Amino acid sequence: MPFFEYKVIPAPTFGKKAKGVKGADGRFANALTEAINLMADEGWEYMQAESLPSIERQGLTRKRREMNQNVLIFKRETSTEINTESIEKPQGFNPFKSFSNKKEPTLSSIEDSKIIDQPLEDEYETPPIDKF
């Protein structure tokens, strides 16, 4: 089964001049052609162009504004296989579960609880006060 890796690059926003190319639409098509050919030289296969929404901040007040970003999507076949056995399945969110990896101590018998209830010898001693 073939595996693919994908790459997304921003689409050109301005046209590129070339000999024999006339008009804004021709220059834009030339810039797009050069971008696709450059990626094809590196082994990437053009898939599609997308217009995706993104939220950006603009102006002095940094007000949020939704804008569309135009991107070009490429793919190429890779020989690296993904080991699906090592991928952990996500578990549902449990608000009562601790986020740390430390295990909490548990009491295994009544004898263990007696040991915990006994104070240590040095636990309640106060340090000596030195007088000057």
C-alpha positions in Angstrom: 0.0 0.0 0.0 1.5 3.3 -1.0 2.1 6.0 1.7 2.0 9.7 0.8 3.3 12.9 2.5 1.7 16.2 1.8 3.0 19.7 1.5 0.9 22.9 1.5 2.4 26.2 0.2 0.8 29.6 -0.1 -0.5 30.3 -3.6 1.2 33.3 -5.5 -0.7 36.5 -5.0 1.1 38.6 -7.7 1.7 37.8 -11.3 5.2 37.3 -12.7 6.4 38.9 -15.9 7.7 36.8 -18.7 8.5 37.2 -22.4 5.3 37.0 -24.4 2.9 37.0 -21.5 0.4 39.8 -21.6 -2.2 41.0 -19.1 -2.7 40.5 -15.4 -4.3 37.1 -15.8 -1.5 35.9 -18.0 1.1 37.0 -15.5 -0.8 35.4 -12.6 -1.0 32.1 -14.6 2.7 32.3 -15.2 3.5 32.7 -11.5 1.2 29.8 -10.7 2.9 27.7 -13.4 6.3 28.4 -12.0 5.3 27.5 -8.5 3.9 24.2 -9.6 6.9 23.4 -11.8 9.3 24.2 -9.0 7.6 21.8 -6.7 7.4 19.1 -9.5 11.2 19.4 -9.9 11.5 18.3 -6.2 9.2 15.3 -6.8 5.9 16.7 -5.6 2.7 16.0 -7.5 0.2 18.9 -7.6 -3.2 17.9 -6.2 -5.4 21.0 -5.9 -5.7 24.6 -4.8 -7.8 25.5 -1.8 -9.2 28.7 -0.3 -9.2 28.2 3.5 -10.5 30.6 6.2 -8.0 31.9 8.8 -8.4 34.5 11.6 -6.0 37.3 11.6 -5.6 40.4 13.7 -5.3 43.7 11.9 -5.1 47.4 12.6 -4.2 49.4 15.7 -6.8 47.8 17.9 -5.8 44.3 16.7 -9.4 43.4 15.9 -9.9 39.9 14.7 -10.9 39.4 11.1 -11.6 36.3 9.1 -9.7 36.1 5.8 -9.4 33.5 3.2 -5.9 32.1 2.4 -5.2 30.5 -0.9 -2.9 27.5 -0.8 -1.6 24.9 -3.2 -1.5 21.3 -2.0 1.1 18.8 -3.2 1.7 15.1 -2.4 4.5 12.6 -3.1 4.8 8.9 -2.4 7.1 7.9 0.4 8.5 4.5 1.2 8.3 5.1 5.0 5.6 3.0 6.5 3.7 4.2 9.6 3.8 1.7 12.5 0.2 1.8 13.6 0.9 -0.4 16.6 3.0 2.3 18.3 0.3 5.0 18.0 -1.7 5.3 21.2 -5.5 5.6 20.9 -6.8 8.8 22.5 -8.8 8.2 25.7 -11.9 10.2 26.6 -11.4 13.2 28.9 -11.7 12.3 32.6 -11.8 15.5 34.8 -11.1 13.4 37.9 -7.9 11.9 36.5 -4.6 13.4 37.5 -2.5 14.9 34.7 0.8 13.8 36.2 2.3 10.5 35.6 3.0 9.9 39.3 1.0 7.2 41.0 -0.7 8.0 44.2 0.2 5.7 47.2 -2.4 3.1 48.1 -2.7 1.1 51.3 -2.6 -2.6 50.7 -3.5 -3.8 54.2 -4.4 -2.6 57.7 -0.8 -3.1 59.0 0.4 -0.5 56.5 -2.1 2.1 57.8 -0.7 1.6 61.4 2.8 2.3 60.2 1.6 5.5 58.5 -0.3 6.7 61.7 2.8 6.4 63.9 4.7 9.7 64.1 8.4 9.7 63.4 10.7 10.4 66.4 12.1 13.6 65.0 8.8 14.8 63.5 7.7 17.0 66.5 11.0 18.1 67.8 11.7 21.8 67.7 15.2 23.0 66.8 17.2 24.4 69.7 17.3 28.2 69.9 20.8 29.7 70.2 21.1 32.8 72.4 23.6 35.4 71.5 
